[in-house]
Amino acid sequence: MTKNLGNAEPSAPAKDTNPSLLSKAAPALFPLVVVALGYVVGRQFFGF
């Protein structure tokens, strides 16, 4: 029962925004952070 009232704005066009360096590096750094966190927790609890 939806009517097209004709006043809805079209979705914004996909802008070519330049992604920041952090957003490019974050996926690559994520495993490193997980490993470092695991090392710190392991050392804390298990005395590695």
Backbone hydrogen bonds, N-H to C=O, Kabsch-Sander energy under -0.5 kcal/mol:
donor,donor_aa,acceptor,acceptor_aa,energy
5,L,3,K,-1.0
15,K,13,P,-0.7
17,T,15,K,-1.6
24,K,20,S,-1.3
25,A,21,L,-2.2
26,A,22,L,-2.5
29,L,25,A,-2.2
30,F,26,A,-1.6
33,V,29,L,-2.3
34,V,30,F,-2.3
35,V,31,P,-2.5
36,A,32,L,-2.5
37,L,33,V,-2.7
38,G,34,V,-2.5
39,Y,35,V,-2.4
40,V,36,A,-2.4
41,V,37,L,-2.7
42,G,38,G,-2.7
43,R,39,Y,-2.6
44,Q,40,V,-2.1
45,F,41,V,-2.6
46,F,42,G,-2.9
47,G,43,R,-1.0
